[in-house]
Amino acid sequence: MNPFTSLRRHLTAEKVNLYFSMVCFFSPPVLGSVVSFVFHGGALWSVVLLAARRRRLNIDPSMVAMTIAIYAYCLAMVLASIVNGTLRTDVAYFLPLITLWLFPISYSTWSITDKAALVRIAVLASAAACVGALVLAVVQYYWIGMLRAEGGAGNPIVFATVTCLAVMICLAGALSGIEQAWEPLIVAALAGVVATLFSGSRMVWVALLIAVVAVLVINRRRFARANMRRLLVVVGASSMLTAAVTSPIIVDRTHVLFNDWDALVTKGDHSTPLGLRVGLWDIGFDAFREAPLFGHGISASRALTRQGFKKYFGLSQGFNHFHNGFLTALVQAGLLGAVALAAIFVVAIWNATRVLRFSADALERFGATMIVVTVIVYLVGGLTGILVGHDILDSTLMVFLISGTYLACGRTVPPIEKSSYDHGPVRQLGFTRTSTESRSL
């Protein structure tokens, strides 16, 4: 048989989706911007398939609601530039918005995937990502001598954010009962926790704790009294082991925080990381009061921060964001932009809570859990960092919102092609469809 013919038969549309998903869930902590290249490449190929009528747009109500919220934010950013007369200057800054614009395209292609197979790929790839993140963190911290691990992301905050998400997927897979072998997932999650602590990103540490509580609450009905005792033993042992390994990092980062706070309060020193953030917030709120409705435009941030630091603090500093996602939106696009940005996460939580309240399906609840932890991690981390506007964070956000929405409340739509699904990737990989998904196909 011709090898190209054999490869073509092997790489069915759904199987390609599974490999694609594997890379998207594995790469953010370990390979960094690879997730951005893969996500955008997949989305652009989806556009070609849609144009060739090999795919169809999957118009689910939940997807439509998410798309409206995402597009409203993008349009608010463009409108701000039009109002401020900076549209020509801001065109280059609109490129990150393409990631968000691709949401319905990528959703439609992802929704040809069997849900059970997608969940298992997400869990296994996230487990591998947690282990890979720990290896990178250990190498960077102990061998290279970096004060804060950056993983493959090249940025400790971004690395912590995407690793935290991988931890939550492992934990959700272990506690939901979808994966029977839960012990390896707990070990992988623990590895991801340690890697997150090595990043030194304190707000993501807070997000990690909140997200863990959320996953436990969502899956609380699965815990019998005996299981609860066993879980408490595992959690206690894991906590002590984590504290023993990472206590120097936790103590050091806490000490730095108190020193920065003391320098800010007693000396008015805004040159420290904490001082810079407080200065950015002061400058940002002043800029918002100057243009509350439409903001200053997406390209104005660096000039505003440079002028503000020079005027108020005598520092030569310039940033393209204000280390708070919503404040950045307020400055760049005013109230319209901030409300539209908030609407993305409100709609996501609305989709998830409806499923968690009324559905007992394990796959749907897993998807809802994915949405909940994504919203928690991004919102909490975004209070002192970037919410949207970074290639890795934006691509990962789309991967999790698309997958979570599809699993929680989406429908499976087969590709428009003649290939048989009797020998499709789910059976070849050893996965089986649920009766509900078999009927939908």
N, C-alpha and C positions, 0 to 999 in steps of 0.2 A: 504494500500500500504506500502511496505517495506520503512522505512525512508531513507535508503541508496540509494534505487532506486529513490526516490523522489528527494533527494539531487543531485544525479547524473544527473537527467533530468534538474534540475534547473541550475546547474553549467555547462552550455554549454561553449565551448571554447571561444566564444566572450564575454560572461558574465564574465568569469574569467579574461579576458584581461581588462575589464572595472574596476573591483575591483582592479586589479594589478595597473592599471594606476592611480586610485584614491589614492592609498597609495604612489605611486612614486611622485605625485605632491603635496601631503599634507605633507609628512613626513620630507623633508629636513630642514625647519625652526623649526619645532616643535619636531620631534623625532630624528633628527640628523642622526646617522649612520644606522638607520633602513632602509633608502633608499638604502644604500649600500647592506645590507643583502637581501632586497627584490629584487633589480635589479639583483644581481648575482645569487640569487636562481632562479629567473625567467629565466635567460639566461641559466643556467645549465639544467633546466627542458626543455628548448627549444632544447638544444642539444640532450636530450633523445628523444624528439618528432621527431626531424629530423632524428635521427638514426632509429627510429621505423617507419619512413615514414608516420607520422601523420601530418607533416608540410613539406612545400617545401621552399627552398630558394627563396626569392623574388628579382630577379635580375633586379632592376630598374637602369637606367643609372645614376641617381642622387646618389643612394645608392652606386653604384660601384665607382663613383668618390670620394665620402666621404671615402669609405673603403680603397681605394688606398692611399689617403692622410694619414689616420690614421695608416695604416700598415707601410707606409714609415717612419713615426716618430718612431714607435716601433722598426723597423729594424735598424734605425739609432742609437738608444740607445744601442741595442745589438752589433752592429758593433763597436761602440766606446769601449765597454768593450773588444771585441776581439782584437782590435788594441792595446789597452793598457795592454793586458795580464791579465786582472782582471775578466774574465768571470766567473770563479768559485766563486770568492768573491761576484760578483754582482748579482748572481742568486736570492738571497733573495730580492734584490731591484727591480727585474723585476716583482714582484707580482702585483704592481699597474697597470702595462701595460695590465694585463688580462682584466681589465674593458674596455680598448679601443679595445682589440682584439675581444671582444664579440659584437661589433657594428652590423655586418651583421646578426648575429644569432638573436639578440634581435629585429632588424628591421623586419626580416622576420616574427617573431611571432606577433609583434605589428601590422603588416599590414593586419591581418585578421579582425581587428576592424573596425566597421563602423565609417567613419570620423566624421559625425555629432555628434555621441555619444561620441567619443573621445574628441572632442572640448569642449563639454558641461561638461564632467567629469573634464577635465583640468581646466576649468574656475572655476567651483564650488569648486573643491579641493584646488585650489590656493586661492580662497576667504577665505575658512576655514583656510588655512595655515596662511594667513595674520592676521586674527583675533587671532589665536592661538599664533602667534609670538608676537603680541602686549601684550597679557596676560602674556606670559613668560617674556618679556622685562620689563614690569611694576613690576612684582614680583621680578625679579632679581635686578632691579635698586633701587626700593623704599623699599622693604621689606628685601631683603638679603643684600643690600648695595653694590652691585657690581658697579664698576665705569663704566664698559662697558658691556652691555647685551650680553650674548652668546647664548641665546635661547636653543634649544635642540642640537645644533651643538657643544657646548663646546668650541667655538672659535669665537670671535666677528667678525672677517673678513669673515669667512665662513658663519656665521649666517647672516650677512648683505648681502652677495652675493646671497644666495639662497632666502632670503626674498625679495630682490630687483627683482629677477626673478618672484616670485609669484605676486608682485605688477604689473609688466608689463603684465602678463597674464590677470589679472583682468581688467586692463585698456584697453587692446586690445579687450577683450570680450565686454566691455561696449561701446567702440567707433566704433567697427566694425559692430554693428547691429545684431550680431549673437544672443545675449541675449537681449530680449526686456526690461526686468527689469534691466536697467542699474544703477539705483540709489544705490541698495545694493552693486553692484560691486565697485562703486566709494567709498562708505563708507569703504568697505574692503580694497581697494587699499590705502586709507588714513591711515587706521590702520597699514598696512604694511610699509608705508612711515615712520610713527612715530616709529615703531619698528626698522627700519633701522637706523634712527637717534639715537636711544638709544644705538645702537651698538658702536657708536663713530668711525666708519670706514670711514675716510674722503674721500678716493679715491672711495669708493662705493657710497658715496653721489654724487660725480661728475658723476659717471656712471649712477646713477639714473636720474639725470637731463638730460643727453644726451639721455638716452633711452626714457624718457618721450617725448622729442622733436621728436625723431624718430617715435614713435607711432602716435603722432599727425600729423606728415607730411604724414605718410603712409595712414592715414584715413582722410586726409584733404578734400577730395571730398564729404564726407558725411555731411559736416557742411554747412547748409544754414546760411544766415545772422542771422535769429532768433535763430537758434541753437548755433551759435557762441557767441551771447550775453549771452545766458543761460550758455554755457560752461565757459565763462569768469567769470561770477558770481560765479559758483561753484568752479572754480579754485582759485579765489580770496579769497572766504570764507575759503576754505580748507587750503590755504597757511597761512592765518592769524591764524587759529586755530592751525595748526601744529607749527608755529613759537611761539605761546603763550605757548604751552605745552613743546616744546623741546629747547627753547632759552637758558636755562642754560647749556644744553649739548653742543649746538653749540658754545656758547661763551667759554666754558671751553676747548673744543677740539681745537678751534682756538688759544686760549691763550697758550695752551701747544705747539702747532706747532711753534708759534713765539718765545717762550722761548727756544725750542730745536734749532731753527735756530740761535738765538742769541748766544747760548752756543757753537754751532758748528763754527760759523764765528769768534767770538771774542776770544774764548778760545781753539778752536780745540777739543772740547769735543765730543767724539764719543760714549759715554756711554748712551746717550739718544736714544729713538726709532728712531728719524730722523738721529742721528749720526751713529747708527748701520747700518741703511740702506745705507747711503752714504759710510760707510766703506766697506760694503758688495759689493757695486757696484765697488768701486776701486779695491778690491781684485779680483772680478769676471773678470773685464776687463784685469787685469794683467794675470790671469790664462788663459783667452781666447787667449791672444797674445802668450802664451807659446805653446798652442796646438790648432791652429785655425781651422784645418780641421775636426779632429775626436774628439777633446775634451779630457778630462781626465777620462771619465767613470762615471757611475752613482753614484758610491760609494765614489768618491773622494771629494765631496763637503765639508763634515764636516772637513776632515783633512786640506783642502785648507783654509777654513775660520778660523780654529783654528790657523794655522800657520801664516796666514796673520794678524789677529788681534794681535797676540803676537808680531810679527815682526814690524808692522807699528804703532800700537796704544797702545801697552803695555796692552792689555786686554785679559782676558781668556774667550773667546767666541767661540762658534762653532755652525754652522747652517747647515742643510742639503739642503738648497736652498738659493738663493741670493736675495730674495724679489723682483724679477723681472722674470717673466716667461720665457722670451726670453733669458735673460742673463743666467739663470740657464741652459737652453738648450744649449747655446753656450759653457758654461764651461763643461757640462757633455758629449755632443755629437758634439760639434763644429758647423761649418757652416751647415753641413748636417742636424744635428738635429734641429737647429733653423729654417732653411728653410722648413723642413718637418712639424714642428709645425705650422709655419705660413700658410702652405698650407692647413691645416685642416680648418682654419677660412676663408681663401680665397675661397676655394671650397664651404663652407657653404654660404658665402655671394653671390657667383656666382649663386648658386641654388635659393636663395631667390630673388635676383634682377630680374632674368629672369621671375619669377612668378609675381612679383609686376609690371613689365613693360607690360606684355602681358596678364595677366589673370584678369578677373573680378569676378571670383568665390570667394565667401566670405570665404569658408573653406580653399581654397588654399592660399588666401591672409593672413588669420590668421596664417597658418603654416609658411609662409614666414616671417611674423612679429615676430613669436616666434624665428625663426633663427636669425633675425637681432638683437633683444634685447639680445639674448644669447651671440652673438659675442661681442656686445658693453660692456655688463656687465663683461664678462670674460677678455676681452682685457684691458679695463680701470682698473679694479680691479687688474689684473695681472701685471700692471706696477710697483706696490710697494708691491706685495704679491705673492701668489701661483697661477699659471695658470693651471697646471695639476700636479698630484702627491699626491693629497689628496683624501681619499676615498669618502667623501661626495661630494666634488666638481667634481670629475671624474664621479661618478655615476649620479649626476644631469646633468652634461654636456651631457652625453650619452642620458639620458631621453629626454632632450630638443632637441638635434640634431636629434635623431631618430624620435620623434613625429613631430617635425617641418618639417623634410625632407619628411616624409610620407604624412603629410597633404598637404604640398605645391606641391609636384610633384611625389608622389608615387601612386602605384596602389593597390587596395584592392584584396587580394588573399584569398579565403576561405580555411579553414583547410580541410585536407583529411580525412573526416569522414562522416558517414551516417546520422548524426543528422540533422533534418530539421531546416532551418532558418526561417520557417514561424512563429515559436513560439520562436524566438531567443530573445536575451537580449535587442535589440533595441526596439522591440515592448513592451516587458514587462516593460522596464524603461520609456516608454512614449516618446521615441525618434522616429523619422522617417528618413528613408534614402532619400537622394536626388535622383533624377532620374538618374543622372550620376553614382552614386555609385550602384544603383539597377542594372543597366545594367552591371557594372563591376563584380558584384557578380553572 
